[in-house]
Amino acid sequence: MDDFLPSLRKMNLDILKDLPMFTNPQLEWIEQNLASEFCKKIYDQIVEFDSKLDNDKQVAVRLVNFGQSVTFVVNGLGYSNPSLIRFSGTMPNGSPVELIQHVSQISFLLTSSLRDNPTEPKQEIGFKTE
């Protein structure tokens, strides 16, 4: 199965359903491990986390790597199959940021930060596909 993975990344998975070498469980495993599926789960968790925040707070992500910590507000989430997740947002100083990570490397802490304009409605987190 591992021998086929490089070529799978270039193919539409619907094509594989007609090939005798792939069984339904194998196709289901491949589909469940695409970035799109991870992204949907992350998006749902972010929306749930946001629903528990007070109106003066917004969702932020904290990344910790090699002893350094980076926190940014999440404005959007996207993916590129088979394996990349994309977070977009803003740094505390207002500069835009985009984090692109392989699904196997995703590790972050959902946290909150104060909103600049808590009297305005919360901005929904966007969701982008490939």
Solvent accessible surface area in square Angstrom, and as a share of the most:
residue,aa,sasa,rsa
1,M,81,0.36
2,D,108,0.56
3,D,132,0.69
4,F,83,0.35
5,L,45,0.22
6,P,81,0.51
7,S,54,0.35
8,L,11,0.05
9,R,132,0.48
10,K,180,0.76
11,M,71,0.32
12,N,89,0.45
13,L,26,0.13
14,D,86,0.44
15,I,96,0.49
16,L,1,0.00
17,K,112,0.48
18,D,126,0.65
19,L,57,0.28
20,P,131,0.83
21,M,101,0.45
22,F,16,0.07
23,T,71,0.41
24,N,106,0.54
25,P,95,0.60
26,Q,59,0.26
27,L,7,0.03
28,E,94,0.42
29,W,139,0.49
30,I,12,0.06
31,E,58,0.26
32,Q,108,0.48
33,N,57,0.29
34,L,29,0.14
35,A,0,0.00
36,S,11,0.07
37,E,53,0.24
38,F,68,0.29
39,C,0,0.00
40,K,96,0.41
41,K,118,0.50
42,I,17,0.09
43,Y,56,0.21
44,D,91,0.47
45,Q,107,0.47
46,I,0,0.00
47,V,67,0.38
48,E,97,0.43
49,F,58,0.24
50,D,33,0.17
51,S,89,0.58
52,K,146,0.62
53,L,35,0.17
54,D,96,0.50
55,N,87,0.44
56,D,56,0.29
57,K,63,0.27
58,Q,46,0.20
59,V,4,0.02
60,A,1,0.00
61,V,0,0.00
62,R,90,0.33
63,L,29,0.15
64,V,104,0.60
65,N,90,0.46
66,F,191,0.79
67,G,79,0.76
68,Q,133,0.59
69,S,68,0.44
70,V,62,0.35
71,T,35,0.21
72,F,3,0.01
73,V,22,0.13
74,V,6,0.03
75,N,48,0.24
76,G,3,0.03
77,L,0,0.00
78,G,1,0.01
79,Y,20,0.08
80,S,38,0.24
81,N,43,0.22
82,P,36,0.23
83,S,20,0.13
84,L,72,0.36
85,I,0,0.00
86,R,51,0.18
87,F,0,0.00
88,S,19,0.12
89,G,5,0.05
90,T,44,0.26
91,M,55,0.25
92,P,116,0.73
93,N,127,0.65
94,G,52,0.50
95,S,45,0.29
96,P,118,0.74
97,V,39,0.23
98,E,91,0.41
99,L,36,0.18
100,I,100,0.51
101,Q,40,0.18
102,H,70,0.31
103,V,25,0.14
104,S,92,0.59
105,Q,117,0.52
106,I,39,0.20
107,S,88,0.57
108,F,52,0.22
109,L,96,0.48
110,L,40,0.20
111,T,29,0.17
112,S,38,0.24
113,S,34,0.22
114,L,120,0.60
115,R,27,0.10
116,D,135,0.70
117,N,80,0.41
118,P,52,0.33
119,T,134,0.78
120,E,95,0.43
121,P,122,0.77
122,K,56,0.24
123,Q,136,0.60
124,E,152,0.68
125,I,18,0.09
126,G,34,0.32
127,F,77,0.32
128,K,93,0.39
129,T,81,0.47
130,E,132,0.59
